[in-house]
Structures are given as C-alpha cells and as structure tokens.
Amino acid sequence: MSDIAIETLYRQTFNDRNVSPEESSLLTAHLQSLQQISDGSTSTPMTPDQIVWFRATAFRIACEYLDDCMEENVKLLKALNAVVHALETTCLLPNLEEEGGDSFSKEAVEQLLCSLYETQNEDHDDDDEAPSISKAEALALTEFLTDASTRPPLKSLVWLRATAFRLGSQYLDGESNKEKNDALLRSINVVVHIIETTCMR
C-alpha cells in the first residue's frame, strides 16, 4: 500500500468519523507488512521517521475534516485516537516498568495536559502552522514522563494517549473556529509524540 493509499484510507476513515473493523484491519495489515523483510524470514521495526510520518499524516488529514459542528469534531478526534492506537499497538512497544514513580498520579497528568491545551504559544511568532504548545511546555511534559518520581506505570500507557485526546476534545473551539481547532490538533500531536518517545520504543 503506497503513501497515497494510506492517505486515502485516512480520508475514508475521517470522512464518516468512524474506524470500521475493515479500515482498522487494512491499516494494521499495512503497518505489519512494513515491518517484514522481503524474504519474510525476519521482522524489523519501522524507522522512527516512518512512524512519525504515519502519525503526523493522520493528524494533518484529520484537520481537513474539522467541521462547524462540535459533536462531529469530537467524533473526529475519537476516530483519530483509534488510528493512532492502531499505529502504536502495531509498531511500538512499551518502554515503562510495571511500577511507576511514587509521585505519579492520573490527576497530575490531567492537570498538566489541561494546562498545555489552555495556554497559547508565545514562541511561534504568529506562525499559523505552529502548535499552541511552547517548547518550554513540551519540555515540562517530557520531564514529567521521564522523571523517576513521576514516571508512569506500564498499566497507564494506553490511558495516557487516550487522555491526551479526551482532554483535547474539551478544548475544541465552541464556535468551531478552524484555525483554533487546527492548532489544537497540532498540539495534541505534540503531546502524543512526547508520550510515544518517552514511554514507548
């Protein structure tokens, strides 16, 4: 399946804001095929750049389907979450211990993520393509997820990414401002990228 075919599959998925079993199977099968060496004897992981491309492309195409209806946009984020879940469970492995840091709490994660989505980035100098999360805020999330005292436990891994989407959906613009919602999706992509690079491999 070519890059164009993947983009087409994403568009079919986001057009109805639902990931059907067939669409999920097609995406998973393609991701699995990319990890197979041509003779089929050995499997090798996709490169980090390939994984980033698949996720970033999903977010980019999802932005094309942002609607002027809040309910439809929430459905879109749920579909996007399902696509990212398929990517992570097919191409990445957990990089967390069974036990997390003594100071880790889901409440602290939620507070941190909400603070990221609430804050406007002052570093992008009116760059319309920039996410709303600043470099300092991204670093704060990275440090939280990697610090021994606040490192998440293994059992929270899927919850982390799902929470990034769930909380993000609460910050969709009530008037369905396309530019603001585009920036929000870019911010969610940054959060998911940080989760993948710090808690997965």
C-alpha positions as CSV (number, residue, x, y, z in Angstrom):
1,M,0.0,0.0,0.0
2,S,1.5,3.3,-1.1
3,D,1.6,6.6,0.8
4,I,-1.2,7.8,-1.3
5,A,-3.3,4.7,-0.5
6,I,-2.7,5.3,3.2
7,E,-3.8,8.9,2.9
8,T,-6.9,7.7,1.0
9,L,-7.6,5.2,3.8
10,Y,-7.3,8.0,6.4
11,R,-9.7,10.2,4.4
12,Q,-12.2,7.4,4.2
13,T,-11.9,6.9,7.9
14,F,-12.2,10.5,8.8
15,N,-15.0,11.2,6.3
16,D,-17.5,9.3,8.4
17,R,-15.6,9.9,11.7
18,N,-15.6,6.2,12.5
19,V,-12.9,3.5,12.2
20,S,-14.7,0.4,10.9
21,P,-13.3,-3.1,11.6
22,E,-12.3,-3.3,7.9
23,E,-10.4,0.0,8.0
24,S,-8.7,-1.0,11.2
25,S,-7.7,-4.3,9.6
26,L,-6.4,-2.7,6.4
27,L,-4.3,-0.2,8.4
28,T,-2.9,-2.8,10.7
29,A,-2.1,-5.2,7.9
30,H,-0.2,-2.5,6.1
31,L,1.8,-1.4,9.2
32,Q,2.7,-5.0,9.8
33,S,3.8,-5.5,6.2
34,L,6.2,-2.6,6.5
35,Q,8.0,-4.4,9.4
36,Q,8.7,-7.6,7.3
37,I,11.9,-8.1,5.5
38,S,11.3,-9.1,1.8
39,D,12.1,-12.8,2.3
40,G,9.7,-13.0,5.3
41,S,12.2,-14.6,7.5
42,T,12.8,-11.8,9.9
43,S,10.9,-8.7,11.1
44,T,12.4,-5.4,11.6
45,P,10.8,-2.3,13.2
46,M,9.8,0.6,11.1
47,T,12.1,3.6,11.3
48,P,11.3,6.4,13.7
49,D,10.8,8.7,10.7
50,Q,8.2,6.3,9.2
51,I,6.2,6.1,12.4
52,V,6.3,9.9,12.8
53,W,5.1,10.2,9.2
54,F,2.2,7.9,9.7
55,R,1.0,9.7,12.8
56,A,1.6,13.2,11.6
57,T,-0.1,12.4,8.3
58,A,-3.2,11.1,10.2
59,F,-3.3,14.4,12.2
60,R,-2.8,16.5,9.0
61,I,-5.6,14.8,7.1
62,A,-7.9,14.9,10.2
63,C,-7.6,18.6,10.1
64,E,-9.2,18.6,6.6
65,Y,-12.3,17.1,8.2
66,L,-12.8,19.6,11.0
67,D,-16.4,20.6,10.9
68,D,-18.5,23.6,12.1
69,C,-20.3,21.1,14.4
70,M,-18.7,20.4,17.8
71,E,-20.2,17.0,18.0
72,E,-18.8,16.0,14.7
73,N,-15.3,17.3,15.7
74,V,-15.4,15.2,18.9
75,K,-16.2,12.1,16.8
76,L,-13.3,13.0,14.5
77,L,-10.9,13.1,17.5
78,K,-12.2,9.7,18.6
79,A,-11.5,8.3,15.1
80,L,-8.1,9.8,15.1
81,N,-7.4,8.3,18.5
82,A,-8.3,4.9,17.1
83,V,-5.9,5.3,14.2
84,V,-3.1,6.3,16.5
85,H,-3.9,3.4,18.7
86,A,-3.6,1.0,15.8
87,L,-0.2,2.6,14.9
88,E,1.1,2.3,18.4
89,T,0.0,-1.2,19.1
90,T,1.3,-2.4,15.8
91,C,4.7,-0.6,15.5
92,L,5.7,0.4,19.0
93,L,6.5,-1.4,22.3
94,P,6.0,-0.2,25.8
95,N,9.1,1.3,27.5
96,L,7.8,1.5,31.0
97,E,8.2,-0.5,34.2
98,E,5.4,-2.3,35.9
99,E,5.6,0.1,38.8
100,G,5.6,3.9,38.2
101,G,7.2,6.6,40.2
102,D,6.0,7.2,43.7
103,S,4.6,10.7,42.8
104,F,2.8,9.7,39.6
105,S,-0.9,10.3,39.6
106,K,-3.5,10.5,36.9
107,E,-4.8,13.7,38.4
108,A,-1.4,15.3,38.0
109,V,-1.2,14.2,34.3
110,E,-4.7,15.6,33.6
111,Q,-3.8,18.9,35.3
112,L,-0.6,19.1,33.2
113,L,-2.3,18.3,29.9
114,C,-5.1,20.8,30.6
115,S,-2.6,23.5,31.3
116,L,-0.9,22.7,28.0
117,Y,-4.1,22.9,26.0
118,E,-5.2,26.1,27.8
119,T,-2.0,28.0,27.1
120,Q,-1.2,29.9,23.9
121,N,2.3,29.5,22.5
122,E,4.2,32.8,22.6
123,D,7.2,31.3,20.8
124,H,5.8,30.8,17.3
125,D,5.6,34.5,16.3
126,D,2.3,34.3,14.6
127,D,3.3,31.1,12.7
128,D,-0.1,29.7,11.6
129,E,1.5,26.2,11.3
130,A,2.9,26.1,14.8
131,P,1.2,24.2,17.6
132,S,-0.1,26.1,20.6
133,I,2.3,24.3,23.0
134,S,5.5,26.1,23.6
135,K,8.9,24.4,23.7
136,A,9.1,25.0,27.5
137,E,5.7,23.4,28.0
138,A,6.7,20.4,25.8
139,L,9.9,20.1,27.9
140,A,7.8,20.2,31.1
141,L,5.7,17.2,29.9
142,T,8.8,15.3,28.8
143,E,10.4,15.8,32.2
144,F,7.3,14.7,34.0
145,L,7.1,11.5,32.0
146,T,10.8,10.7,32.4
147,D,11.5,11.8,35.9
148,A,11.9,8.7,38.2
149,S,9.4,10.1,40.7
150,T,6.6,10.8,38.2
151,R,7.3,8.1,35.6
152,P,4.0,6.4,34.6
153,P,3.5,2.7,35.3
154,L,3.0,0.3,32.4
155,K,-0.7,-0.1,33.0
156,S,-1.3,3.6,32.4
157,L,0.2,3.6,28.9
158,V,-3.0,3.4,26.8
159,W,-4.7,5.6,29.3
160,L,-2.1,8.3,28.7
161,R,-2.7,8.6,25.0
162,A,-6.5,8.3,25.3
163,T,-6.5,11.0,27.9
164,A,-4.5,13.3,25.6
165,F,-7.3,13.0,23.1
166,R,-10.2,13.0,25.6
167,L,-9.0,16.2,27.3
168,G,-8.0,17.7,24.0
169,S,-11.6,17.3,22.8
170,Q,-12.7,19.5,25.6
171,Y,-10.7,22.4,24.1
172,L,-12.3,22.3,20.7
173,D,-13.4,25.8,19.9
174,G,-17.1,26.3,20.8
175,E,-17.6,28.4,17.7
176,S,-15.8,25.8,15.5
177,N,-13.0,28.3,14.6
178,K,-11.0,26.3,12.0
179,E,-7.6,27.9,12.8
180,K,-8.0,27.3,16.5
181,N,-9.0,23.7,16.1
182,D,-6.2,23.1,13.6
183,A,-3.8,24.5,16.3
184,L,-5.4,22.2,18.9
185,L,-4.9,19.1,16.7
186,R,-1.2,20.1,16.2
187,S,-0.9,20.4,20.0
188,I,-2.4,17.0,20.6
189,N,0.0,15.6,18.0
190,V,2.9,17.1,20.0
191,V,1.6,15.6,23.2
192,V,1.2,12.2,21.6
193,H,4.7,12.4,20.1
194,I,6.1,13.1,23.5
195,I,4.2,10.2,25.0
196,E,5.5,7.9,22.3
197,T,9.1,9.0,22.5
198,T,9.3,8.8,26.3
199,C,7.1,5.8,27.1
200,M,7.4,3.6,24.0
201,R,10.2,2.4,21.8
